[in-house]
Amino acid sequence: MRRRSCDLMIKKLLSDYPVLRDIIAAKPILWLNPVRKPFEIIQSQLPLGKEDVEDAANRLERFRPYIEQAFPDTAPRRGQIESPLVEIPAMQNWMGAFYDHDVPGRLLVKLDSHLPISGSIKARGGIYEVLKFAETTAIAHGLLKITDDYRQIDSKNFRTLFNGFSVIVGSTGNLGLSIGIISAKLGFRATVHMSEDAKQWKKQMLRTIGVTVVEHKGDYSHAVAEAREQAKVDPLCHFVDDENSQDLFLGYSVAAERLKRQLAEKAVRVDSTHSLCVYLPCGVGGGPGGVTFGLKLAFGDNVHCFFAEPTQSPAMMVGLSTGLHEQISAEDLGIKNKTIADGLAVSRPSGLVCRMMKHLLSGVFTVQDDELYRLLAFLAKCENIRLEPSAVAGFSGVSKILRAWEQLEISADMNHATHVVWATGGSMVPDDVWNAYYAQGCLQ
Ligand SMILES: *Cc1c(COP(=O)(O)O)cnc(C)c1O
């Protein structure tokens, strides 16, 4: 766009959406969704439904015997890729003091940081999408029926077939790790286009297992665009489109029914007098969006989902607050997209996710890097849980939501609420890298 028309457009946006002033000033804020609607009303208008999530859950069930055999760290859950849900009372206390606001109710953390295979939330969507591609390919070539024992996929026969195909993805890091690891295991040739934010250790780990890593000077959107272009010229290539993929989205959404079971096991009530608030770090939106969609199907309006973004990468906040979705990026507003939270370093949100979340999401909040470092250090001190910077972003939302409880128009008493902070990654971070984060958090 030409400079002048661009300036004019931004001027108009600022007058239509005053919240943009604080976003551009990089203030940490809470944006509550003014067009949230009852789930019952919205459900039938959405392009995806309960049956799509069930289809994904069933596919993952079919693959369990294969996963258990191919990835021994999944044996405790017999091939189900799932993470613990744990109570964190010491952190709850510390947060009350740090944010100068009591945290009543229950506080739990969902440790996707400790998901088997790739140690981040991407072990849900990313692995699911590649498994689906493998299943479709094997069925099309007459090697597999859905009633078969999927352990046979872990064999030379299948690897030879899959070796004729490639999988390509653009990523800030963790999606690349998940796609690379599962693709290499199945026998696909894999190429991961990494943005400039991607950490060196993630690239190294991928190269070690035979994945081609292409490094880019540009940011995440640039890496995805390059990957998309490369995929176009190769008919035997599957492109994992982080900005538009329904498969990724559905892979994430399966988490919700499992969380529902974990909550029930802990005797946590979720109903019209016991709200569930869930805090999800957001990059392009697929991970938190998929989980939110699943949670809405599971709990309807008794669950409130909030996305967390760095003040320097407020992609979803800008897209949803203006209603322009993927037609606008944080960079269009002069926001730098530079953050220590590499997994969230995204400037333009997914259009698919924006449309799905438009009436479902309760709000989005932003967090500064300094606060991420503090949270990372204190979670380690209080609870001995090690996360990466992106993964602690959700903690910042709890006090913001408690302060805004009235505006949220939640009829339930906040003393009876349960807060689940989604910890999206961290267990694969090498010690020296993590120690440097920790030291920084202790300095702040
Ligand atoms: C990718 C990622 C997210 C966000 O997922 P999106 O689908 O990009 O929104 C959050 N935390 C971590 C650690 C991630 O790697």
The ligand as an ORCA input file, in Angstrom:
! r2SCAN-3c Opt
* xyz 0 1
  C       3.210    -22.301     18.738
  C       3.200    -21.973     20.171
  C       2.138    -21.290     20.755
  C       0.959    -20.733     19.998
  O       0.386    -21.536     19.038
  P      -0.191    -20.875     17.693
  O      -0.870    -21.974     17.012
  O       0.989    -20.342     16.921
  O      -1.073    -19.757     18.112
  C       2.207    -21.050     22.103
  N       3.249    -21.462     22.847
  C       4.283    -22.143     22.327
  C       5.395    -22.577     23.208
  C       4.293    -22.419     20.966
  O       5.318    -23.075     20.444
*
